[in-house]
Amino acid sequence: MAENITYRQALHDTLRAELLRDENVLLIGEEIGAFEGSYKITAGLLDEFGPRRVRDTPICEEGFTGAAIGAAMLGLRPVVEIMTINFSLLAIDQIINHAAKMHAMFGGQVRVPLVIRTPGGGGQQLAATHSQNLEVFYAHIPGLKVVAPSTPADAKGLLATAVRDDDPVIFLENLALYNTRGEVPDDDHTVPIGTAAVTKPGRDLTIVAYSRAAVIALEVAHRLEEEGISAEVVDLRSLRPLDRPTVCASVRRTHRAVVLEDDWLSYGIGAEIAATIQEGAFDYLDAPVRRVAAAEVPLPYAKPLETAALPNAAALTRVIREVLDATGFTPRPTPGRTRLGDP
Amino acid sequence: MPQILMPRLSDTMEQGTLSRWLKHEGDQIHKGDAIAEIETDKAVMELEAYDEGQLTRTLVTEGTTVPIGTPVALIGEDVATESTPTPNVTAAGTASLAEAAAPAAPPAPPIPEPPYEATAPQADSQGEVRASPLARRLAREHGLDIEAIPGSGPGGRVVHADVEQAIADRGAPPAAAPWPAAPGPAALSPSAPLRRRPPAPTPAVGEEVDEIPISRIRLLTAERLIHSVRQAPHFYLTSVVDAEPLLAFRAETNAYLGEHADHISVNDLIVKACATVLRSHPELNASWGCTSIQRYRRIHIGIAVALDDGLTVPVIHDADRKPLTEIAREAHSLAEKAGTGHLSIDEITGGTFTVSNLGPYGIDHFTAVINPPQAAILAVGAAHPEPVVRDGQVVAGTVMALTLSIDHRVLDGATGAVFLADLKSLLEQPLRIVV
C-alpha cells in the first residue's frame, strides 16, 4: 500500500510513528510545540505526546543542541529541529566538536544517537543569510552522517533510519520541497543511509544531484528523453557516507557526467562528486565532469536576481548539451516520433 | 561587451585561421562590416560583425589558428570603460548565472573573484595529443595510435566517437562522400594532420633546406589526392580531337557577342560539351559508394583552378542546362574569386565531374588525378598545330589531346571509350554543343 502525500506530511507522519514506536524518542527545537513548527512539520505532536516528548526551547541553538547531545549520550533519541540550516552555525561547535567526536574520543564508550533536522535552500526571497546550502560543512566531518532526501518516500525512509541510527545524523530538508508530493509506502519503510538511488536509468549521460536539485535533474532528464537523449539520474540521498560505487558505476556506463548542486561551486558537493568520478571511472570518461551550481555571490534578495543566481533546469540543460556536443553525440530517434517520410 | 567568436563557416570546419584583420582596435564597427578574413580548410572568407560598437580588443593575432567558438575580438561602447584583460569565458555551468547575478553585487565587491575557466583549453598545434580517458583506453584496446586519430572535441580532443570512427574506418573501406565536404576516411579531417608529429626531414633543415610551412589549401590538396590515388584504381583513355572547327566556332561566336558578354573560352566549350555528353552517359556522372554506385541525377562540372599554393575546383552547377554564355560568365567570375580566395562553400562543393585544362600553359598532353569521390576527370591539352592526315593527304592541322582518367571501380574501358568518342564527335561539330 502506498499513499500520495507531501514531503511535509511524510516527515510529520514519520516523526509521529517514531514517537509511538520508541518512548526514548523526543523532539526538541524552537517553536515546534505550541506553534507547531515554523514549517508545520510537528503539527499536533505536542498535543498528542505532551511537553516531555515535544520540547519548545528558547532561541538558543547552541544550548538546545548541546542538551540534545547530552540526552543522546545518556540513552535518549532526540530529534532536534533547527529552523533553517543557517541557524545551525550557532550550534556548529556542538555539532562538530561534540556530537561528531564523542564516540571516537571516548574510546567507543558512548554513542550519540541524535538527529538534527534542518531545511536549507534558497529561492524563497529570504535573503543571503537565510538562503544558504551549508550541508557541505557537515558532509566534511567524519563522525557525522548527512542525508538529503528529495522525495516524500525517501524523506520517510531516511528519517526513520536516522532516528534509529546510533550516530549523529544531519537530516537536510529543503524549503522548496515541503509541498512536493509523491507516493509513500505506508508500511515501516526505511532507506539505508549511504545508498544513492538511480531515479531514472539512462545511457548517454549521468546527472548527479541531491535534495531539490535531484527533482530538477529528474525533470530535465525526462524532457531530454523526448529528444532522444537518455540521461541517467543519480539521486545521492546521502552526502556522508557517500555512495561512490553507484555514482561511478553509472558514469562507467554513460561516459559523461554533470553534477547539479544548489550550493556554491567552489569546494562544493559537486567538487567531491567530480573527484570521486575521476578516481573511480577515469578510464571511462569521454568528457570532463561538469558542475552546475549556484552563482558565487551572497544570494540576492530581489526576485529576478535570486532566480538568476540559483542553478535551474535551463542551466543544467545547456551544460548537458555542451557535454554531448563536445563528444560528438547524436540523439537517437525516439520510438513513436518518427517523421513522415523517414525510412 | 559582445564577443566575436570564430564562426563555423563550413560543415567540416573545426578551426579557422585569422589570416588578416580588416578592422583594428579602436575602429567603429557597424553591423555587416567585414572585420577580418578567416582562412578555413576550404577558402578564405570574411568575418562579418553582428554587433555595433567600437572594436575594443582583438584577442588573436594574424595567422593564429583557433577552434570554432573561440572569442577573437570584443566589441564595446568605449575603450575607456573596457578593462577586461581576457575574454570573459567562465564556467559554462555558472557563466550566465554569474553574469546575471552580477548587478546584485555591491558596486565594489570586497573580494572580486576571477571568472572560473571550465572550458577546454585551446588547441595547441605542436603540443600533446588531447584525448578523453575513454578514447585513450578504447584506442589502446584496439591497438590504435591515439595520435593518428583526428579529434572532434573541444580544442581537437579525441573523444569516444572519434575512436569508434577510426575503428570502423580500419574495418571497412571508407564510404564515398560529396566532394569536398567530407572526405571518406576520418584521417582526412583537415585538422588532424596538424596535430601529428611530422616525420623528420632527411637532410638537416638549415643551410641546405628551407622549411616551407604547409598552408591549409596545400594540406587539403595533398590529402585529397592521396585519398584518390590510394582508393580509386585509375585508367586512362586518350583521344586527339581536330580542334580547327572548335576554334573557328569560338572565334565566330565571340565576334558575334562583341563587347556585350564575357568571351567564350575553349574551356567553356569543353565544359558545356562534357555536360551535354554526360547527359547521355550517366555512368560517368557517378561515385563509388562501397555498397552501391551513386549515380547523380544532376550534372555539376568542376573546373580545376591553380592557386599560388594548391588547387581549387569551383563548380558550375547544372552545366548541362545552362547556355554557353552563362557558363562563360560563371567560369570567369569563379576564376576571379578563386584567385583572391573568396569562393563560397557552395561554389566549391557538389561537383560530379571535373575538367582540368593545362592548354593555356602549352601542355600537349597529360593525365589528371581523379577528384574524389567523382568517377572521372578530363585532362585537356593545348590546341596546337600538327601534321594531320586528311583525305589521304598529310596537311597542317590543329589538334587537341583529351585524356580521360576513370575510376575503374565505377566503370570499365568500353563505357569510357564511348563517352570520349561522343565527346570528340561533339567538339568536332561544335554547333551541336549549342543546339
Boltz contact constraints between the chains, C-beta under 6 A:
constraints:
  - contact:
      token1: [A, 255]
      token2: [B, 134]
      max_distance: 6.0
  - contact:
      token1: [A, 265]
      token2: [B, 94]
      max_distance: 6.0
  - contact:
      token1: [A, 282]
      token2: [B, 133]
      max_distance: 6.0
  - contact:
      token1: [A, 283]
      token2: [B, 133]
      max_distance: 6.0
  - contact:
      token1: [A, 283]
      token2: [B, 137]
      max_distance: 6.0
  - contact:
      token1: [A, 284]
      token2: [B, 134]
      max_distance: 6.0
  - contact:
      token1: [A, 285]
      token2: [B, 132]
      max_distance: 6.0
  - contact:
      token1: [A, 285]
      token2: [B, 133]
      max_distance: 6.0
  - contact:
      token1: [A, 285]
      token2: [B, 134]
      max_distance: 6.0
  - contact:
      token1: [A, 286]
      token2: [B, 132]
      max_distance: 6.0
  - contact:
      token1: [A, 286]
      token2: [B, 134]
      max_distance: 6.0
  - contact:
      token1: [A, 286]
      token2: [B, 159]
      max_distance: 6.0
  - contact:
      token1: [A, 286]
      token2: [B, 160]
      max_distance: 6.0
  - contact:
      token1: [A, 290]
      token2: [B, 93]
      max_distance: 6.0
  - contact:
      token1: [A, 291]
      token2: [B, 93]
      max_distance: 6.0
  - contact:
      token1: [A, 292]
      token2: [B, 93]
      max_distance: 6.0
  - contact:
      token1: [A, 295]
      token2: [B, 94]
      max_distance: 6.0
  - contact:
      token1: [A, 295]
      token2: [B, 97]
      max_distance: 6.0
  - contact:
      token1: [A, 295]
      token2: [B, 98]
      max_distance: 6.0
  - contact:
      token1: [A, 295]
      token2: [B, 101]
      max_distance: 6.0
  - contact:
      token1: [A, 296]
      token2: [B, 113]
      max_distance: 6.0
  - contact:
      token1: [A, 297]
      token2: [B, 101]
      max_distance: 6.0
  - contact:
      token1: [A, 297]
      token2: [B, 105]
      max_distance: 6.0
  - contact:
      token1: [A, 300]
      token2: [B, 104]
      max_distance: 6.0
  - contact:
      token1: [A, 305]
      token2: [B, 101]
      max_distance: 6.0
  - contact:
      token1: [A, 305]
      token2: [B, 104]
      max_distance: 6.0
  - contact:
      token1: [A, 308]
      token2: [B, 97]
      max_distance: 6.0
  - contact:
      token1: [A, 308]
      token2: [B, 100]
      max_distance: 6.0
  - contact:
      token1: [A, 308]
      token2: [B, 101]
      max_distance: 6.0
  - contact:
      token1: [A, 309]
      token2: [B, 97]
      max_distance: 6.0
  - contact:
      token1: [A, 309]
      token2: [B, 101]
      max_distance: 6.0
  - contact:
      token1: [A, 319]
      token2: [B, 92]
      max_distance: 6.0
  - contact:
      token1: [A, 319]
      token2: [B, 93]
      max_distance: 6.0
  - contact:
      token1: [A, 322]
      token2: [B, 92]
      max_distance: 6.0
  - contact:
      token1: [A, 326]
      token2: [B, 153]
      max_distance: 6.0
  - contact:
      token1: [A, 326]
      token2: [B, 154]
      max_distance: 6.0
  - contact:
      token1: [A, 327]
      token2: [B, 159]
      max_distance: 6.0
  - contact:
      token1: [A, 328]
      token2: [B, 152]
      max_distance: 6.0
  - contact:
      token1: [A, 328]
      token2: [B, 159]
      max_distance: 6.0
  - contact:
      token1: [A, 328]
      token2: [B, 161]
      max_distance: 6.0
